[in-house]
């Protein structure tokens, strides 16, 4: 096994030392419908944490939306405000 890690080089070691951990905090039904199939939308709160050698570097909480019927991930865009 050690020979495999040595042969893999520093890139494999970097992947071992650095990583991204994600944990689902909760899920709930969201308003609206899927633009592709018309199914319901579910909102999932996810906490993402970048780690380096078991030390957390960055922690972010995101809300992801997905269709409950076709399982597509739905992306929201910020509202564009016009000065009229």
N, C-alpha and C positions, 0 to 999 in steps of 0.2 A: 504494500500500500504506500509506503514512503517513497518508493521509486516512482510511482504514478504522480505524486504531488511534485516531486522534483522535475519530472519530465513535463508537467503541465506548465511550469514557469510561474512568474510573478503575477500574471493576470488571474490565474486560478486562486492564488492566495489573496489577492485583492477582493475577489468576489466572496471569499470566505470571511474576510474581515469587515467588509462593508455590506450593508444590505438595507432593505426597506421592509418594515413590519407593518402589517395592516390589521386592525381589529374592528369588527362591526360593533357599533355601540347600540344601534336600534334601527328598526324599520317601521314605516307607517304608510298608510295610503295617502297619496298626494292628489290634489285636484287636477282635472284635465284628462285628456285621453291621448293615446299614442297616435302620432301623425301617420304612421305606416299601416297599422292594422285596426286602430280604433279601440284597442284594449285599455284597461286601467293602468294607472301609473303608480309605482311604489317608490317612496323616498327612503334611502338608506343613509344613515349617518356613519361615516367611517373615520377612524383616527389613524393617520399614517405617521410613522416614526422612522426616520433615517438613523441608523446606528453605525458606529465605528468601534469595533472591538468591544461590543456590549455597552458602549457609552452612547446615550441618545444625543444626536446632533440637532435635530429639528423635529418638531411635532406639530402636525396640522390636522384640523378636523374639517372634513368635507362632507357635503351632502350630494349623493349621487342619485340620479333618477333612472329607472328602468321600467320597461313595459312588462306587465304581469302575464300577457298572453304570448307575445313573440320573443320575450327576453332580450330585446334590444336595449342598449344603453342610450339614454336620451340626454342630449346636451342642452343646457340653457345658456342663453346669451344675455348680457346685460342690456337694459333698455337704453335706447339712443334718445337723448333729449335734444330737441331742436329749439333754437331761439328764434321764434317767429314773432 
